[in-house]
Structure formats: structure tokens, C-alpha cells
Amino acid sequence: MAAAAAHQGSINPPNPTYVKNLEERIKPDQLKEALTEIFSEYGNVIDLVAKTNLKAKGQAFVVFDDTEAAKRAIEEVQGFELFEKPMVLDYARTRSDATVQREGNAQDFEVHKRRRLAEKERKQAYEAAEAQKKLKRPAVGAAPEIGAGRPVKASRGAGLKSSNPAAGAVIPEEYLPPNKILFVQNLPEDYGVDGLTAIFGRFEGFREVRLVPGRKGIAFVEYEAEAGAISAKEGTAGMTLGDEGRLVKVVYQRQ
């Protein structure tokens, strides 16, 4: 089950149940065993994920097969101490993978996965942009640069705002937010429109492949909607082409 961000406040979704303020030093298997024992008292637990990555440690998601079970667990386990730390519970913002698979069909699950992936990539893009901004800010109390405060001859065009995108925070290609156009790089020279159409035309909403005149090894692939591009990017991750087995890089077009 993918991690769903917690939603604060009173809402009324079915599940999963979001648990935070868990002891981070406990091993995931031990934590899952303890959580399963506690929450099984309130209903049938069909999925339980204890997060292990650095940013999400101390959090877990518990999925019941019954809405009332989730409600009772949130009301009664709220503040219950586990490994000497009081648990904080709330409803998660989105449904879990297990819930979607149980209640919907294969198409519903694919749509759910695409939305989750898009949300994850938007978050990564935002975090990358914020990190770039912090790198460009001068440190508080930093010594002024040599020559600061001296009169400087105005350069030509002073006062005009630069139109160069590189002047602002530059987001790495891997973290660009989703859009309906993909930028494909490191293509074998013998791959043209037909070969790329055969690969990228398999995904929903395919519109066209555009090569760049005078530039080899790159192309743009456009879809009718963002969802098609997301599926294509995910579906071609790690793809190799040509006799040399070139690893093709697929990212979203920089807007």
C-alpha cells in the first residue's frame, strides 16, 4: 500500500487509518506486529504498512475492511502509549491500494496508481524547488561580499528582469512535475518516429512523436492528457534500446 498523506481535522473517508508519533527506533517487523495486535481488536485488518524511509519514519497506515472499525480504533486508541510514546490517529486523505483493489476493478486501480504517482512527483518537484531556493539564499548574518556598498557602474540593460530560466531555482529533470509531454533522451540514432510510436503509442491518449531537426538522440512525445504521460513514463522506466542497449531517459518536458 502506498503511503497516503494524513489529513488533519474531522473528515469522514472510509480508511486507511493514519498513525503517527510512533517510536522510530523500533524495527519495522516488531512495530507491525505490535500494531496488528492492537488494531485487530477493532476489526479485520486487511493491510498495515509501517514506513521505513527517513522522512516517513514514525508513521503507519492501517486498513480495515469496515468503516466502523476504523472509526472505533481512532476514537479508542487515540493517545494510547506504544513503546512509551502516545499514538496520534486520524483518517488518511486517500484510499489505500488494498482498499481500491478490494472495492474496484483493474481499471480503477490503474487510475488510482497514476494519481498517486503524479502526486508523489509533484511533491518531489516542490521539495526540489524549495531546496534550490534555500541554496541561493544568503546565510543570516553572513559577512558582506568584498566591494559591497561601493558605487558600481550601471551595466547595459540594468533594471531589466532576466528572461533566462536558469536565473531562478532550477528543478532537476527527474523531479519536474507531470504534464502531458515527455522528453526522451539518449535514443539510438536509428530510432525514428515509427519506432518510437510503436513504443509510446501503447499508452492511453497517445497523440504524436516529434523529433528535433538537426538533433539526434532526443524526441518529444505528446499525450492528450497528463494521465497518459504518467503511465508512459512509468511504463518505460529503465528501458534500453538499440544494439548497444542504450538506457533511455524519459522525463517530463520542462514548462
N, C-alpha and C positions, 0 to 999 in steps of 0.2 A: 504494500500500500504506500502510495506517495504521501509525503508529509503535507498536510493541509495547514495553512496558517490559521492561527487561532483568531476568533472574532470575539472581541470584548463586548460585554453588555448582554441584555436579555434578547435572545432570538430563539426561534423555535424550529431548527432543522432537525432531521432525524438522527444523524450521527455522522462522523465518529465523535467520541468524547476526547477532548484535548486535555492533557495532564502536563503541568509544568512544576517547576521548583523541586525536581527530583535530584537525588544525590548523584552527582556526576562521576564520583569515583567508583561507583558500583559497576561491576561488569554487566554488559547488556543481557546476557543469558540469565544471570541472577536477578536482575531488575525485572525482566519479562516474567520470570517465574513468580516473583512476589506480586506483581500487578495482576497477573492472571488469577492467582489465588484470591486476591481481594475482590476483583470485579466480577468473577464468576458467581459470587454470592448474589448478584443482582440480575443475572440473566445469562443467556448463551453468548459467549464471546466468540465471534467468528474471525476476528483479526486483531492483532496487537503489535504495534511497532514501537520499539524504543530507539530513539535517534542516537546515532553514534558519532556523527561528524561534529567538528569543533563548535560550529555556530549553533547547532541544534541540540547539543548535549543537555541533559536535564529535562527533556521533553519526551512525551509519548502520546500515541493515539490508540484509543480502544474502540473497537467497532462491535456493537451489539446487533443481534438480529431483531431487536424490538425497541421501538422508540421509548416506551415507558421504562424499560430497563436503564436506558441511558439517562433519562430524567431522574430516576431514583438514585442512581450512582452519583450524579453530580450533586444532588441535594444532601446525600448522607455521607459521602466520602470527602466532601469539601473540608479542607483543614486537617484531615486525618494524617497523622505523622507516619512516614515511611522512612526508615533509616535515619530517624531523628530530624526529618525535615517535613513541615506541613505541606501536603499536596494542594495545588490550586487547580480547580477544574472548570471547564467551560465547554460549550459546543464548539466544534471546529467550523470554519467558514464554508468548506466544501465537503462534498461526499467523498468517501474513501473509494479506492479501486474495488475493494471487496464488495462494497455496497452496490456500486454501479454494475458489476458483473452479476450480482445476485438478482437485482431488480430489473435490469435492462437486457438488451441483446448485444451482439458483437459490434454493431454499428454505433450504439450508444457508448460502448466502452472506448471505441476508437476516437470518437468526438471528445470524450472526457479526457483521454490521454493527450490529445492535441492541445486542448485548452490548458491542461496542467503544464505541458512543456512550454507553451507560449508564455504563461505567467512566470515560470521559472526563468526563462530567458530575459523577460522584461526586467525582472528583479536583478539579474546578474548585470544587465546593461546599466541599470540605475546605480548599482553599487560601484561598477567600474568608473562611471562618470563622476560619482562623488569622490572616489579615491584620487582621480586625476585632479579634481578641483583642490583637494587638500594639499597635493604635491606642489601646486602652483601658488598657494598662499604663503606669504612670508611669515615666519615664526613670530609669535607675540614677544615683543621686547628685543627683537633681533637688531643687531647693530646696523646702522645705515650704510649703504654701499659707499665706497670711496668716490668722492666727487658729488655726492648727493647734496643738493641745496645750492650748487653752483649754477649760475646762469648758463643755459645751453642754447646754442643757436638753433632756431626752429628749422626742422627739416622740411623738405618739399612735401606738401600734402599733409602737414601736421593738422591734427584735429579731425581727420577723416577716419572713419571706422574701417578696420581691415576687413576685407571680404574673404580672407583666407581662412578656411575651416580649421586649419592647424593652429590658428591663433588661440582657439578656445580649448576646452578639455577634449582630448581625442579618445574615443572609446575603442578598445581593441576589437578587431573584426569578429573574434569569437563571441563577443558579448553584445553585438549590435541587436537592437530589438527587432522582433519579427515584422516582416512586411511581405508583400506578395511577389517580390522579385529576388531571385537568388543570384549571387555572383560566384561563378565556378572558375577555379584556378588550377594550374598545373596539369592541363589537359594534354594528351599526346597530340602531336601536330596533325596526325591523320584523322582526328575526330572532327567531323563537321556537323552540320545541322541535323542530318538524318540520324547519325549515330547517337547524338545527344537527345534527340526527340524520342528515340527508342527507349532510352533510359528514363528520362524525366516525364515522358508522356504517359507513364503508367499511373501517375498520381492525379488525384481528383482536381478538376479545374485547370488542367494544363492549357496554356494559351500559345506560347511560342518560345523558340530559342533564337537568341540574337548573338551573332558573332561580332567581333570588333575589327573593322577593316584595318589591315596593317599590323595587327597584334595577334600573335599566335599563343595558344595555350590558355586563353580565357574566353568566357562566354557569359551571357545573362539569360536566365530562364524565368519567364513570367507566368504567373497563375492568375486565375480570375479572382481569387480571394486569398487571404493570409493563411487560411487553414491548409490549402493545398501546398503552399510553400513550406509550411511547418512539417507536413508529412514527408515531402520530398527531401528536405534537409535531414530529417531523422532517418529516412529510409536509405539514404546514400552515404551516411556517415562511415568513414573508413573504406570507401570504395577505391579499388585500384583498376586502372585501365592500361591498355597497350601491352606490347611485348615486354617492356621493361617493368611492368607492374607499378606504374606511377600512382602514388597516393594523391587522389584528387581532393582538393579543399573546397568545401561548399559552405558559404556564409550568406547572410542576408545582405542585400545591397545597402550601402551607406546612403542615408537620405540627406 
